[in-house]
Amino acid sequence: MLKTPELAMPRTNKVTTVCNGRREVWTDYEEAKAYFLELMMTTAGEERDRAECIYIQLIHGLDECSDED
């Protein structure tokens, strides 16, 4: 087990997302969160579910987020 919880570690500003098979590297964590929040709010169905999955991972501070289970 880690001595320092992963979520308590300092977050880099870089994040990688994989949504619908498309891999994208973001240099601004907040920009990625804003993008997936907007996508989640403006779409429906499966696309909304994919955006929501990634958004939740971003909120939890992960450096690599994917819509795959």
C-alpha positions as MATLAB code, in Angstrom:
seq = 'MLKTPELAMPRTNKVTTVCNGRREVWTDYEEAKAYFLELMMTTAGEERDRAECIYIQLIHGLDECSDED';
ca = [
       0.000    0.000    0.000;
       1.187    3.507   -0.734;
       2.319    5.645    2.163;
       0.714    8.710    0.575;
      -2.733    8.171   -0.927;
      -2.706    8.621   -4.680;
      -5.413   11.301   -4.532;
      -3.408   13.349   -2.014;
      -0.356   13.535   -4.270;
       0.263   16.792   -6.143;
      -1.467   16.724   -9.485;
       0.379   17.641  -12.647;
      -1.339   19.982  -15.045;
      -1.179   17.319  -17.792;
      -3.909   14.700  -18.263;
      -4.631   12.047  -20.888;
      -8.182   11.144  -21.848;
      -9.464    8.282  -23.980;
     -13.016    8.879  -25.156;
     -14.690    6.705  -27.783;
     -11.279    5.329  -28.786;
      -9.781    8.797  -29.289;
      -6.713    9.477  -27.125;
      -6.013   13.118  -26.293;
      -3.319   14.695  -24.117;
      -4.381   17.897  -22.356;
      -1.819   20.355  -21.023;
      -4.418   22.086  -18.846;
      -6.323   19.923  -16.371;
      -9.029   22.536  -15.821;
      -9.603   22.872  -19.563;
     -10.152   19.116  -19.835;
     -12.637   19.200  -16.947;
     -14.530   22.108  -18.514;
     -14.658   20.359  -21.895;
     -16.065   17.099  -20.507;
     -18.522   18.921  -18.244;
     -19.868   20.857  -21.222;
     -19.967   17.701  -23.348;
     -21.816   15.887  -20.590;
     -24.394   18.691  -20.306;
     -25.015   19.114  -24.038;
     -25.278   15.498  -25.208;
     -27.518   12.536  -24.494;
     -27.370    8.775  -24.479;
     -24.111    6.899  -24.837;
     -22.068   10.002  -25.627;
     -23.249   11.636  -22.391;
     -22.396    8.491  -20.428;
     -18.868    8.453  -21.873;
     -18.295   12.128  -21.028;
     -19.689   11.634  -17.517;
     -17.382    8.665  -16.891;
     -14.314   10.716  -17.827;
     -15.506   13.799  -15.953;
     -15.893   11.808  -12.738;
     -12.362   10.452  -13.122;
     -11.063   13.979  -13.694;
     -12.807   15.191  -10.535;
     -11.033   12.421   -8.619;
      -7.665   13.671   -9.888;
      -6.597   10.835  -12.176;
      -3.864   11.554  -14.724;
      -5.248    9.032  -17.237;
      -9.021    8.872  -17.765;
     -10.933    6.497  -20.004;
     -14.557    5.801  -20.837;
     -13.913    2.059  -20.895;
     -15.005   -0.134  -17.986;
];
